Amino acid sequence: MKRILVGIKRVADSSTRVRVKPDGSGVALDGVKMSINPFDEIALEEALRIKERGAADEVVVASVGAADWQQQLRTALAMGADRALLVQSDAPLESLDVARILLQLVKREQPFAVILGKQAIDDDNSQTGPMLAALWERPQATFASKIELREGTAVVTREVDAGLEVLEVELPAVFTTDLRLNEPRYVKLPNILQAKKKPLEVLTLASLGIGPRARVKLVRVEPPPVRSKGIAVKTAAELVEALQKRGVI
């Protein structure tokens, strides 16, 4: 069976305003709306479109987190995924451990493609996809804005600082998605009801032989500094003078 594995992460909804805890130990998420990471929604949408074109038989979504992450997996099932896997962990995990977990799921599911968002909007690490590719010893194409599947290969257009770069990689491979790859579909109520009947399997770290290890210590979280009020200038000369005073030019 031709299968695509999609990784998703639960994050604070991008439309909400988050606050730093008073003690600086992290971000206060009590009462905050949680959603699928936007880049992961794009990854899932691309996998579903590949399946709808007949290039895949099954789309499996996977996530690593606490029990309440099932809500986002059900949303992914409502979007059109066939099955869901939750590797349950109440403790936050670093990117390398998540990549190791995904590797075990890859060995189990044998997908021809793993599609992830290029980064999560909460930590912005952009590490899990490349780390998975390295552990899996398979090609990767990151920041994809277009994916074309061919016989045994994929041609990927990716956005770089200088413009667009086109890569051809052998399958199986890891892909991470950029904003301009697609527009995720809306979830309709009938699909939400149907998603409740789709299989969602809960796994443990122990069952996958994974023992997470802390490598990074969080010292303190601080909110960004308050922006200073802008000033209005009447001429280009005044603008240049103001920039020179600030040391910008």
C-alpha positions as CSV (number, residue, x, y, z in Angstrom):
1,M,0.0,0.0,0.0
2,K,1.3,3.5,-0.9
3,R,1.1,5.4,2.3
4,I,2.0,9.0,3.4
5,L,2.8,9.8,7.0
6,V,2.0,13.3,8.2
7,G,3.2,14.7,11.5
8,I,1.1,17.3,13.2
9,K,1.6,19.4,16.4
10,R,-0.8,21.0,18.8
11,V,-0.1,24.7,19.3
12,A,-1.8,27.8,20.5
13,D,-4.1,29.1,17.8
14,S,-2.4,31.8,15.7
15,S,-5.4,34.1,16.2
16,T,-5.0,34.2,20.0
17,R,-2.7,36.3,22.1
18,V,-0.5,34.3,24.5
19,R,1.0,35.7,27.7
20,V,4.2,34.8,29.5
21,K,3.7,33.3,33.0
22,P,4.5,35.8,35.8
23,D,7.4,33.6,37.0
24,G,8.9,33.5,33.5
25,S,8.7,29.7,33.4
26,G,6.9,29.5,30.1
27,V,3.7,30.6,28.3
28,A,0.3,30.6,30.0
29,L,-2.0,28.3,28.0
30,D,-4.9,28.0,30.4
31,G,-8.1,28.8,28.5
32,V,-6.2,29.4,25.2
33,K,-7.7,28.0,22.0
34,M,-5.4,25.2,20.6
35,S,-5.2,24.2,17.0
36,I,-3.1,22.2,14.5
37,N,0.1,24.0,13.7
38,P,-0.6,26.0,10.5
39,F,2.3,24.6,8.6
40,D,1.3,21.0,9.5
41,E,-2.2,21.8,8.2
42,I,-0.5,22.6,4.9
43,A,1.4,19.3,5.1
44,L,-1.8,17.4,5.6
45,E,-3.6,19.2,2.8
46,E,-0.8,18.3,0.4
47,A,-0.9,14.6,1.4
48,L,-4.7,14.6,0.9
49,R,-4.4,16.1,-2.5
50,I,-1.7,13.5,-3.5
51,K,-4.1,10.8,-2.4
52,E,-7.0,12.4,-4.3
53,R,-4.9,12.4,-7.5
54,G,-4.4,8.6,-7.0
55,A,-0.7,8.7,-6.1
56,A,-1.3,7.4,-2.6
57,D,-3.7,4.9,-1.0
58,E,-3.7,6.0,2.6
59,V,-2.8,9.1,4.7
60,V,-1.8,8.5,8.3
61,V,-1.4,11.4,10.8
62,A,0.8,11.2,13.8
63,S,1.4,13.4,16.8
64,V,3.5,13.2,20.0
65,G,1.9,14.8,23.1
66,A,-0.6,14.5,25.9
67,A,-4.0,12.8,25.8
68,D,-5.8,16.0,24.9
69,W,-3.9,16.2,21.6
70,Q,-6.4,13.7,20.3
71,Q,-8.7,16.7,19.6
72,Q,-6.3,17.9,16.9
73,L,-5.9,14.4,15.5
74,R,-9.6,14.2,15.2
75,T,-9.6,17.4,13.3
76,A,-7.0,15.9,11.0
77,L,-9.2,12.9,10.5
78,A,-12.1,15.2,9.7
79,M,-10.0,16.9,7.0
80,G,-9.7,13.5,5.3
81,A,-6.9,11.5,6.9
82,D,-7.6,7.8,7.2
83,R,-5.9,6.9,10.5
84,A,-4.3,8.6,13.4
85,L,-1.5,7.7,15.8
86,L,-0.8,9.4,19.1
87,V,2.4,8.7,20.9
88,Q,1.4,9.9,24.4
89,S,3.8,11.9,26.4
90,D,2.9,14.4,29.1
91,A,6.3,15.9,29.2
92,P,7.5,18.3,26.5
93,L,9.9,16.7,24.1
94,E,12.8,18.1,22.2
95,S,13.0,18.0,18.4
96,L,15.5,15.1,18.3
97,D,13.3,12.9,20.5
98,V,10.3,13.7,18.3
99,A,12.4,12.7,15.2
100,R,13.4,9.5,16.9
101,I,9.7,8.7,17.6
102,L,8.7,9.5,14.0
103,L,11.5,7.2,12.8
104,Q,9.9,4.3,14.7
105,L,6.5,5.1,13.2
106,V,8.2,5.2,9.8
107,K,9.6,1.7,10.3
108,R,6.2,0.5,11.4
109,E,4.1,2.2,8.7
110,Q,6.6,2.1,5.8
111,P,5.4,5.3,4.0
112,F,6.9,6.4,0.7
113,A,6.7,10.0,1.9
114,V,6.8,11.8,5.3
115,I,5.4,15.3,5.1
116,L,5.8,17.8,8.0
117,G,5.3,21.5,8.4
118,K,8.6,23.4,8.0
119,Q,8.4,24.6,11.6
120,A,6.0,24.9,14.5
121,I,4.8,28.4,15.4
122,D,5.4,28.0,19.1
123,D,9.2,27.2,19.1
124,D,10.1,27.9,15.4
125,N,12.9,25.4,15.6
126,S,12.5,23.9,12.1
127,Q,14.5,20.9,13.2
128,T,12.3,17.8,13.3
129,G,12.1,17.2,9.5
130,P,15.8,17.4,8.8
131,M,16.6,15.3,11.9
132,L,14.2,12.6,10.8
133,A,15.7,12.5,7.3
134,A,19.2,12.1,8.8
135,L,18.1,9.3,11.2
136,W,16.1,7.6,8.4
137,E,19.1,8.1,6.0
138,R,16.7,9.2,3.3
139,P,16.6,12.4,1.1
140,Q,14.9,15.6,2.3
141,A,13.4,18.6,0.6
142,T,12.6,21.4,3.0
143,F,10.5,24.6,2.6
144,A,8.6,23.1,-0.3
145,S,6.3,25.4,-2.3
146,K,5.5,22.8,-4.9
147,I,5.7,19.0,-4.9
148,E,5.4,16.9,-8.1
149,L,5.5,13.1,-7.7
150,R,7.0,11.0,-10.5
151,E,7.9,7.3,-10.8
152,G,10.2,6.7,-7.8
153,T,11.1,10.4,-7.4
154,A,9.7,13.8,-6.5
155,V,10.5,17.2,-8.0
156,V,10.3,19.9,-5.3
157,T,10.3,23.6,-5.8
158,R,11.6,25.3,-2.6
159,E,11.9,28.9,-1.6
160,V,15.4,30.1,-0.8
161,D,16.9,33.6,-0.1
162,A,17.9,34.0,-3.8
163,G,14.6,32.9,-5.2
164,L,13.4,29.4,-6.2
165,E,15.3,26.2,-6.2
166,V,14.2,23.0,-7.8
167,L,15.3,19.6,-6.4
168,E,14.7,16.0,-7.5
169,V,14.8,13.5,-4.7
170,E,14.4,9.7,-4.6
171,L,11.5,8.2,-2.7
172,P,11.0,7.5,0.1
173,A,11.8,11.0,1.3
174,V,11.0,13.7,3.9
175,F,9.3,16.9,2.9
176,T,8.6,20.0,4.9
177,T,6.1,22.5,3.7
178,D,6.1,26.3,3.2
179,L,3.1,28.6,3.3
180,R,2.6,28.9,-0.5
181,L,2.3,25.2,-1.1
182,N,-1.5,25.2,-0.8
183,E,-4.5,26.5,1.1
184,P,-5.9,23.9,3.6
185,R,-9.5,23.0,3.3
186,Y,-12.3,23.8,5.7
187,V,-13.6,21.1,7.9
188,K,-17.4,20.5,7.5
189,L,-19.7,19.2,10.2
190,P,-20.5,15.9,8.5
191,N,-16.8,15.2,8.3
192,I,-16.3,15.9,12.0
193,L,-19.0,13.4,12.8
194,Q,-17.5,10.8,10.5
195,A,-14.0,11.4,12.0
196,K,-15.3,10.0,15.4
197,K,-15.5,6.6,13.8
198,K,-12.0,6.6,12.2
199,P,-9.3,4.7,14.1
200,L,-7.1,6.6,16.5
201,E,-4.4,4.5,18.1
202,V,-2.6,5.6,21.3
203,L,1.0,4.4,21.7
204,T,3.5,4.8,24.5
205,L,7.1,5.8,24.4
206,A,8.1,2.5,26.0
207,S,6.3,0.5,23.2
208,L,8.5,2.3,20.7
209,G,11.7,1.8,22.7
210,I,12.2,5.6,23.2
211,G,13.6,7.1,26.3
212,P,13.6,10.9,26.0
213,R,16.6,12.8,27.3
214,A,16.7,16.5,28.2
215,R,19.5,18.2,26.3
216,V,18.4,21.8,26.5
217,K,17.5,23.7,29.7
218,L,14.9,26.4,29.6
219,V,16.2,29.3,31.7
220,R,13.5,31.9,31.4
221,V,10.8,33.1,29.0
222,E,10.4,36.8,28.5
223,P,7.9,38.8,26.4
224,P,9.3,40.9,23.6
225,P,10.1,44.5,24.4
226,V,7.3,47.1,23.9
227,R,7.7,48.8,20.5
228,S,8.5,52.5,20.7
229,K,6.1,54.9,19.1
230,G,6.8,55.7,15.5
231,I,7.5,59.2,14.2
232,A,6.3,61.0,11.1
233,V,8.7,62.7,8.7
234,K,7.9,65.2,5.9
235,T,10.8,64.7,3.6
236,A,13.3,62.1,2.5
237,A,16.1,64.2,4.1
238,E,14.4,64.1,7.5
239,L,14.0,60.3,7.1
240,V,17.7,59.9,6.4
241,E,18.6,62.1,9.3
242,A,16.4,60.1,11.7
243,L,17.9,56.8,10.5
244,Q,21.4,58.2,10.9
245,K,20.6,59.2,14.5
246,R,19.5,55.7,15.3
247,G,22.6,54.2,13.7
248,V,20.6,52.3,11.0
249,I,22.5,53.9,8.2
